[in-house]
Amino acid sequence: MPDPTPAVAPAAEPADAGARPVEPAGGQDPWAVAARRPPTTMFRAAIRPRMIVLLLLLLGAAYVCGRLGVWQLDRAQIRGAGAQERHVAEQLAAPPVPILDVLAPQTAFEGDDVGRKVSVTGAYDADEQLLVPDRALDGKTGYLVLTPLRTSDGVLPVVRGWVAQPDDADEAPAGSVAVEGFLQASEQAGSGVADGRTDAISSAELVGQWGGPIWTGYLVLSSSDPAQSADLALLGIPTKPGEGLNIQNLAYAAQWWIFGTFAVLLWLRLVRDEARGDGRDEDAADDEDATAPPAPA
């Protein structure tokens, strides 16, 4: 007699919970698809919360670097001014040397010769004296009195002093004069010599007016024998451009400013990478969540 009990179908084998999903057509890894992010705009990438937080941090770092750079610049000025004061004191205390031991006529002027204390003997050519307008001394604008000193070796331009008005310029001492002063390099050529004036102390221009051979620098007078009029205010020791700053501290300041600039550029680079899709796309994820169909009940 047949068994009335119905046949029971074998139970289906439970699916492996850790089984890997079937690869889509084309052999593409589905996990790679889920991890990859499509590119977005620079603006959308820049306003993401993590990028804004990173911007604030890097701006803070840039500000600190900028302040450190300013501090190093202040240190460069303080240390440079101290070094310059010591250098000026040494120059004032040093005995003068004959000018031919330092510089000869028609020879190149070396930068290290600026401010060298020298002595020379000659005779002023008062008829060829010139005024150099628009030169400042102690905050006032006036004229430099420029007189050629003729020696047996050549013509030396001598700045005998400063006056507020042209009529204050005295006539140079006559006869043989022994002068001491500080060397300064010749200036770039100006508009030339006219009406007893020149706008530049340029040996290249003065040689056409005074003849040669001529020194390629000029002398800033500190004393003369016989003495000249006290109406002429003597100038200070000439300095080279850039003196008064400590180079080491100046370099440190530049380094800090470079670091601050790098912090800002780093954020821009990170925003660009974010926009290109290097990371999870929060905007795309939100869009996907909003458009995804509801799960079946």
SEDODO-137168 format. One record per residue: x, y, z of N, C-alpha, C in turn. Coordinates in steps of 0.001 Angstrom, whole numbers, padded with zeros to 6 digits, always signed. Atoms other than C-alpha are relative to their C-alpha. Layout:
// residues N
XYZXYZXYZ ...
//
This chain:
// residues 297
+000866-001196+000000+000000+000000+000000+000892+001232+000000 -000906-001169+000084+001480+003338-000944-000057+000852+001244 -000131-000869-001194+002748+005726+001751-000724+001302-000244 +000750-001248+000229+000239+008580+002134+000803+001250+000321 -000783-001203-000365+002965+010932+003475+000612+000620-001249 -000557-000633+001221+003864+013479+000780+001505+000104+000085 -001472-000119+000053+007406+013666-000364+000409+001422+000346 -000520-001333-000412+009328+016521+001203+001211+000330-000842 -001147-000415+000843+011632+018450-001086+001196+000302+000885 -001213-000295-000808+015183+018707+000134+000140+001494+000258 -000172-001420-000355+015932+021973+001953+001101+000620-000841 -001009-000715+000806+017777+024543-000111+001206+000332+000856 -001255-000275-000710+021383+025011+000862+000111+001504+000251 -000088-001448-000298+021786+028344+002666+001156+000654-000737 -001046-000729+000745+023695+030930+000766+001139+000412+000939 -001171-000381-000768+027182+031658+001952-000021+001506+000233 +000104-001435-000308+027001+034972+003766+001209+000772-000487 -001193-000722+000434+030560+035827+002745+000296-000158-001465 -000271+000208+001426+030133+034893-000894+000109+001324-000720 -000249-001198+000795+031355+037483-003400-001089+000115-001055 +001053-000137+001005+028618+038895-005667+000520-000290-001380 -000361+000334+001377+028561+037933-009264+000546+001238-000689 -000598-001126+000697+030812+040122-011337-000893+000437-001138 +000801-000482+001125+028995+042338-013798+000701-000285-001298 -000561+000229+001330+029490+042032-017489+001215+000885-000207 -001223-000758+000272+032899+043145-018684+001095-000296+000978 -001055+000392-000924+034772+041674-015733+000414+001097+000964 -000375-001103-000873+034761+044936-013704-000269-000365+001446 +000120+000318-001408+035297+044645-009962-001099+000864+000622 +001081-000830-000570+032050+045759-008210+000446+000805+001195 -000490-000761-001155+033967+046804-005103+000735+001249-000456 -000684-001181+000535+036104+049126-007193-000997+001033-000474 +001028-000933+000467+032969+050624-008674-000593+000751+001174 +000584-000654-001159+031569+051315-005217+000962+001003+000627 -000967-000867-000656+034814+052942-004032+000359+001211-000846 -000392-001098+000868+035413+055154-007055-001011+001131+000069 +000852-001171-000103+034014+058657-007028+000108+000815-001274 -000085-000826+001197+033097+060736-010082+000497+001398+000339 -000502-001350-000268+034707+064193-010418-001138+000977+000229 +000963-001064-000237+032938+067346-009290+000682+001333-000265 -000576-001320+000246+033522+071100-009509+000921+000392+001152 -000899-000502-001035+036260+072943-007601-000787+000659+001127 +000770-000702-001024+033634+075009-005808-000676-000980+000950 +000683+000974-000845+031639+072017-004567+000992-000746+000879 -001026+000670-000811+034840+070344-003427+000507+000922+001106 -000569-000935-000971+036027+073502-001649-000912+000248+001182 +000931-000327-001084+032860+073966+000431-000394-001218+000825 +000260+001156-000851+032816+070459+001847+000558+000264+001395 -000417-000323-001374+033129+070557+005650+001464-000308+000273 -001387+000344-000319+036455+068750+005803+000978+000926-000695 -000897-000914+000708+037985+071081+003190-000017+001376+000652 +000067-001285-000688+036744+074162+005064+000813-000039+001289 -000800+000145-001222+038241+072867+008308+001489+000015-000329 -001401+000030+000408+041494+072146+006507+000476+001388-000433 -000353-001361+000400+041457+075643+005004+000290+000872+001213 -000209-000807-001201+041103+077225+008443+001318-000350+000680 -001264+000416-000614+043998+075181+009784+001199+000526-000780 -001130-000442+000818+046271+076035+006862+000115+001526-000019 -000061-001456-000096+045313+079720+006987+000631+000426+001328 -000636-000280-001274+046255+079699+010646+001507-000205-000062 -001439+000250+000157+049608+078157+009767+000657+001091-000849 -000543-001055+000851+050122+080754+007011+000137+001305+000773 -000070-001216-000809+049355+083575+009458+001200-000055+000949 -001148+000142-000905+051891+082233+011953+001311+000175-000764 -001217-000145+000807+054505+081950+009197+000229+001460-000398 -000133-001410+000364+053785+085518+008099+000500+000840+001161 -000454-000752-001162+054207+086869+011621+001457-000311+000347 -001402+000355-000242+057454+084952+012072+000914+000674-001022 -000786-000701+001008+058676+086441+008799+000185+001469+000340 -000098-001404-000413+057896+089966+010036+000962+000149+001175 -000915-000045-001141+059708+089214+013289+001452-000124-000458 -001365+000147+000507+062785+088045+011388+000441+001257-000758 -000349-001243+000690+062644+091207+009241+000380+001086+000997 -000356-000954-001049+062643+093333+012392+001378-000312+000571 -001321+000395-000507+065605+091345+013677+001097+000360-001003 -000984-000346+001022+067385+091905+010363+000332+001486+000042 -000238-001439-000070+066948+095661+010708+000772+000380+001257 -000680-000331-001256+068034+095761+014348+001458-000440-000036 -001375+000504+000037+071097+093582+013881+000815+000700-001074 -000717-000707+001063+071980+095287+010601+000383+001408+000412 -000308-001358-000445+071771+098742+012163+001152-000012+001007 -001110+000100-000948+074035+097632+015009+001324-000246-000688 -001234+000280+000737+076588+096222+012580+000464+001233-000766 -000366-001202+000742+076465+099406+010516+000603+001065+000918 -000551-000963-000948+077063+101590+013567+001437-000351+000371 -001374+000414-000329+080123+099547+014481+000932+000246-001182 -000819-000212+001192+081385+099748+010893+000316+001481-000182 -000227-001442+000133+080929+103536+010787+001009+000476+001040 -000952-000395-001042+082777+103906+014102+001425-000414-000368 -001330+000453+000422+085670+101865+012734+000549+000874-001121 -000460-000847+001092+085806+103980+009576+000430+001379+000499 -000364-001310-000530+085837+107225+011544+001320-000041+000762 -001228+000111-000793+088616+105981+013805+001209-000370-000842 -001125+000450+000821+090724+104607+010954+000764+001189-000564 -000777-001087+000614+093582+106782+009672-000205-000002-001514 +000158-000039+001458+093261+107984+006063+001225-000582-000701 -001092+000525+000828+095328+106306+003369+000041+000798-001286 -000066-000724+001269+096597+107950+000168-000970-000600-001023 +001048+000475+000901+093922+107722-002485+000556-000941-001059 -000570+000869+001033+096294+106115-004995+000242-001415+000513 -000118+001354-000560+096717+103169-002596-001317-000770-000092 +001322+000629+000064+092988+102493-002981-000553+000017-001421 +000625-000162+001313+091924+103822-006380+000800+000988-000827 -000707-000863+000939+093717+105293-009367-000989+000540-001032 +000903-000528+001024+092152+107481-012078-000222-001008-001132 +000362+000828+001155+090377+105670-014930+000049-001498+000299 +000069+001417-000362+090222+102381-013007-001366-000303+000603 +001324+000395-000473+087143+100405-011974-000126+000198+001504 +000289-000222-001417+085576+101325-008649-000576-001285+000585 +000465+001208-000658+085180+098303-006377-000999+000345+001098 +001014-000255-001007+082172+098021-004091+000550+000094+001411 -000579-000027-001336+084383+097412-001064+000682+001331+000311 -000652-001293-000212+085921+100871-001565-000967+001069+000479 +000973-000981-000484+082686+102631-000607+000254+000275+001475 -000225-000383-001388+083311+104567+002599+001455-000059+000438 -001416+000024-000381+087102+104108+002537+000487+001423+000263 -000521-001313-000379+088825+107018+004267+001354+000223-000670 -001211-000254+000791+091459+108540+001976+000407+001457+000143 -000531-001364+000004+093614+111653+001680+000620+000283-001358 -000559-000404+001287+094772+113599-001360+000294+001494+000053 -000380-001414+000065+096442+116920-002117-000106+000483-001438 +000147-000573+001332+095632+119152-005055-000469+001434+000092 +000508-001368+000044+094088+122450-006097-001414-000017-000578 +001367-000100+000497+090411+123226-006500-000049+000884-001251 +000289-000824+001179+089242+124537-009858-001354+000659+000254 +001240-000647-000434+086671+127006-008523-000876+000409-001173 +000789-000426+001154+085601+128133-012007-000886-001116-000545 +000762+001150+000511+084294+124637-012766-000920-000611+001062 +000857+000510-001074+082327+124243-009535-001435-000133-000488 +001372+000285+000398+078836+122750-009974-000874-000189+001225 +000994+000297-001020+075661+122450-007935-000821-001208-000442 +000828+001183+000260+073718+119171-007679-001317+000199+000746 +001257-000327-000689+070049+120012-006949-000740-001241+000490 +000930+001026-000485+067364+118011-005143+000703-001098+000795 -000661+000948-000884+069641+116382-002582-000397+000298+001446 +000552-000156-001343+068339+115793+000943+001077-000184+001062 -000849+000137-001183+070116+116239+004259-000854+000348+001221 +000791-000194-001226+068383+115850+007632-001440+000407-000312 +001392-000257+000335+064975+115888+005970-000244+001248-000812 +000141-001215+000798+065621+119078+003986+000614-000216-001381 -000485+000120+001368+066133+119358+000235+000812+001233-000366 -000877-001107+000375+068983+121472-001083+000924-000385-001133 -000967+000160+001091+072135+121375-003198+001319-000534+000560 -001366+000404-000284+075432+119543-003110+000948+000912-000774 -001027-000829+000644+078509+121627-003872+001094-000937-000496 -000917+000948+000641+080650+119654-006327+001120+000776-000687 -001142-000758+000504+084136+120948-007081+001084-000958-000468 -001106+000863+000436+086923+119375-009175+001295+000349+000738 -001319-000153-000613+090200+118842-007322+001028-000541-000993 -000989+000399+001005+093057+118784-009824+001309-000367+000705 -001257+000493-000564+096079+116712-008825+000956-000319-001145 -000981+000366+001027+099198+115629-010630-000369-001299-000710 +000389+001288+000589+097498+112304-011365-001317+000069-000768 +001279-000080+000684+094063+113431-012535-000947+000949+000701 +001045-000869-000548+090786+115114-011619-000893-000829+000924 +000824+000700-000974+088921+114072-008475-001240+000844+000313 +001208-000717-000420+085259+115127-008026-000117-000031+001531 +000093-000115-001451+084816+116381-004445-001335+000649+000360 +001213-000595-000564+081474+116910-002722+000420+000711+001283 -000520-000765-001135+082487+119719-000382-001047+000214+001089 +001018-000168-001018+079131+119866+001395-001364+000240-000612 +001404-000197+000379+075435+120711+001273-000430+001397+000414 +000544-001324-000307+073659+124079+001145-001494-000007-000300 +001437-000081+000211+069995+125010+001330-000340+000819-001238 +000235-000872+001142+070210+127741-001345+001279+000134-000818 -001200-000133+000831+072564+128213-004311+000936+001118+000457 -000853-001121-000414+073792+131549-002938+000841-000331+001233 -000772+000373-001184+075057+129759+000185+001298-000728-000340 -001216+000720+000397+077715+127918-001804+001173+000966-000053 -001156-000889-000034+081085+129488-001044+000980-000346-001110 -001065+000280+000967+084115+129665-003270+001027-000905+000666 -000943+000964-000555+086556+126821-002796+001311+000683+000395 -001307-000566-000388+089844+127534-000974+000981-000001-001178 -000947-000130+001104+092543+128729-003354+001331-000652+000369 -001327+000558-000209+095979+127203-003807-000043-001486+000327 -000109+001416-000344+097158+123820-002620-000850-000321+001227 +000910+000398-001067+094652+122007-000450+000207-001485+000295 -000065+001401-000434+095062+118799+001561-001374-000377+000546 +001365+000363-000394+091710+117065+001900-000032-001453+000454 +000309+001360-000417+090406+113982+003633-001498-000222-000178 +001420+000308+000169+087139+112206+003020-000225-001467-000271 +000424+001383+000194+085276+109052+002128-000388-000209-001464 +000267+000295+001405+085034+107428-001279-001440-000474-000193 +001308+000485+000416+081743+106842-003043+000040-000246-001503 +000001+000351+001417+081038+105244-006418-000710+001068-000823 +000636-000934+000923+080155+107401-009394-001438-000415-000266 +001403+000277+000263+076435+107686-010141-000238-000243-001492 +000382+000166+001399+074621+106786-013333-000129+001368-000660 +000071-001257+000740+074701+109446-016032-001402+000571+000049 +001285-000692-000031+071939+112029-015848-000252+000739-001300 +000324-000798+001191+070848+114767-018201+001130+000903-000432 -001158-000781+000418+074288+116350-018407+000216+001234+000863 -000387-001209-000729+075868+119593-017214-000523+001208-000763 +000523-001209+000638+074114+122902-017911-000209+001072+001047 +000209-001167-000864+074112+126364-016313+000569-000202+001394 -000660+000187-001284+076502+125362-013574-000643-001037+000894 +000669+001035-000799+074373+122412-012462+000092-001345-000707 +000092+001357+000513+074248+118666-012901-000901-000795+000926 +000908+000783-000844+071647+116207-011697+000595-001328+000436 -000652+001255-000389+074141+113349-011265+001495+000238+000144 -001458-000055-000177+077661+112963-009940+000581-001171-000788 -000392+001063+000924+078742+110934-012947+001334+000347-000648 -001304-000236+000614+082376+110691-013950-000069-000035-001517 +000140+000098+001449+081275+109721-017460-000463+001325-000603 +000441-001313+000471+079570+113125-017812+001006+001089+000361 -000895-001055-000462+082048+115191-015798+001305+000053-000797 -001245-000009+000760+085023+114111-017882-000129+000879-001236 +000203-000888+001143+083483+115989-020830+000033+001459+000389 -000003-001374-000487+083227+119137-018702+001340+000392+000602 -001211-000314-000741+086399+118918-016631+001279-000541-000651 -001175+000652+000552+088709+116806-018764+000440-001175+000853 -000470+001183-000712+090690+113802-017607+001513-000037+000091 +000720+001186-000502+092026+111478-016522-000778+000323+001276 +000894-000291-001112+089266+111348-013906-000229-001273+000808 +000323+001148-000858+088531+109107-010943-001427-000483-000275 +001321+000586+000251+085575+106752-011359-000897+000044+001228 +000808-000252-001177+084322+107661-007886+000178+001456+000393 -000195-001371-000487+084070+110869-005920+000267-000031+001490 -000379-000111-001396+085179+112102-002511-001055+000795+000746 +000892-000724-000914+082752+113065+000265+000890+000611+001073 -000983-000689-000835+084759+115676+002149-000335-000123+001474 +000154-000026-001451+085314+115337+005890+000842+001099+000638 -000834-001099-000516+088106+117903+006420+000924+000478-001107 -000935-000558+000973+090420+120176+004488+000951+000975+000690 -001001-000934-000510+093545+122254+005107+000599+000752-001196 +000751-000852-000937+093075+125176+004730-001481-000334+000046 +001404+000315-000220+089546+124938+006072-000897+000809-000934 +000975-000705+000825+086534+125886+003983-001041+000670+000891 +001022-000716-000743+083498+127938+005005-000857-000967+000816 +000862+000818-000858+081394+126607+007852-001447+000003-000472 +001371-000030+000521+078250+127454+005842-000353-001291-000734 +000243+001272+000680+078649+124153+004002-000126-001113+001040 +000212+001123-000922+077174+121219+005933+000645-001246-000587 -000674+001208+000466+079360+118132+005660-000963-001186+000025 +000835+001197+000077+077754+114841+004670+000570-001109+000874 -000456+001150-000766+077973+111580+006552+000765-000990-000865 -000752+001032+000718+079887+108469+005591-000923-000683-001005 +000847+000695+000983+078523+106981+002351-000085-001489+000301 +000233+001426-000232+077099+103480+002500-000402-000669-001308 +000413+000772+001171+076434+100731-000008-001483-000306+000082 +001418+000382-000030+072873+099866-001042-000185-001330+000722 +000267+001234-000731+071395+097231+001269+000662-000073+001359 -000586+000007-001333+073548+098094+004277-001058+000391+001024 +000996-000243-001026+071651+098224+007526-000968-001154+000175 +000827+001200-000133+070030+094794+007049+000910-001212+000185 -000738+001232-000208+071322+091505+008393-000480-001050-001004 +000378+000889+001088+071360+089095+005457-000558-001320+000517 +000463+001293-000524+070912+085959+007577-001450+000083+000463 +001378-000143-000449+067749+087212+009268-000937+000316-001159 +000821-000291+001176+066484+088531+005950-000342-001290-000740 +000266+001290+000639+066836+085028+004492-001002-000820+000806 +000976+000708-000832+064962+083556+007464-001410+000546-000225 +001315-000607+000252+062117+086025+006871-000580-000500-001315 +000474+000485+001300+061897+084989+003227-000444-001456+000093 +000381+001403-000146+061786+081316+004235-001369-000137+000663 +001310+000092-000668+058862+081862+006615-001128+000411-000935 +001046-000436+000935+056910+083733+003947-000237-001042-001088 +000158+001076+000982+057573+080940+001474-000818-001142+000595 +000760+001063-000657+056277+078396+004000-001490+000366+000089 +001392-000426-000079+053099+080451+004501-000694-000079-001349 +000571+000105+001342+052527+080652+000760-000235-001455-000376 +000138+001425+000299+053074+076908+000463-001239-000595+000676 +001175+000522-000706+050337+076255+003072-001274+000294-000781 +001189-000347+000782+047761+078098+000955-000039-000797-001307 -000040+000763+001244+048919+076424-002257-000305-001479+000241 +000299+001397-000315+048708+073044-000535-001503-000223+000071 +001459+000153-000077+045011+073605+000216-000615+000010-001400 +000521-000028+001364+044362+074520-003427+000265-001324-000720 -000313+001292+000611+046104+071332-004491-000942-001079+000517 +000909+000995-000573+043966+069279-002100-001421+000171-000541 +001320-000244+000584+040792+070915-003421-000049-000532-001422 -000029+000507+001371+041830+070094-006960-000081-001520-000028 +000060+001455-000061+042453+066467-006040-001388-000474+000429 +001346+000354-000448+039109+066371-004228-000996+000107-001157 +000918-000189+001120+037342+067712-007297+000196-001050-001089 -000276+001011+001024+039024+065145-009539-000537-001375+000373 +000590+001271-000380+037553+062268-007497+000893-000861+000846 -000900+000781-000851+040355+061210-005125-000571-000079+001410 +000640+000117-001300+038145+060170-002191-001484-000281-000181 +001421+000304+000089+034485+059579-001396-000769+001246-000377 +000795-001120+000482+032050+061852-003206-001233+000148+000866 +001135-000198-000880+029680+063134-000533-001205+000493-000775 +001105-000540+000777+027613+065057-003067-000674-001093-000813 +000565+001074+000808+027186+062047-005330-000746-001000+000875 +000669+000942-000903+026308+059841-002344-001354+000536+000426 +001286-000577-000381+023606+062253-001270-001001-000081-001140 +000886+000067+001154+022213+062365-004808-000523-001413-000210 +000400+001390+000186+022189+058566-004994-001059-000403+001026 +000962+000326-001047+020348+058285-001662-001371+000605-000299 +001277-000666+000275+017714+060747-002836-000748-000624-001148 +000617+000547+001206+017082+059010-006180-000170-001500+000034 +000055+001465-000045+017376+055369-005066-001462-000449+000201 +001373+000489-000172+014086+053352-005364-000189-000599+001382 +000225+000557-001337+012476+052238-002091+000174-001503+000009 -000203+001466-000116+013331+048766-000857-001348-000699+000048 +001284+000739-000025+010594+046127-001386-000348-000440+001413 +000453+000405-001334+008515+045239+001638+000228-001496+000192 
//
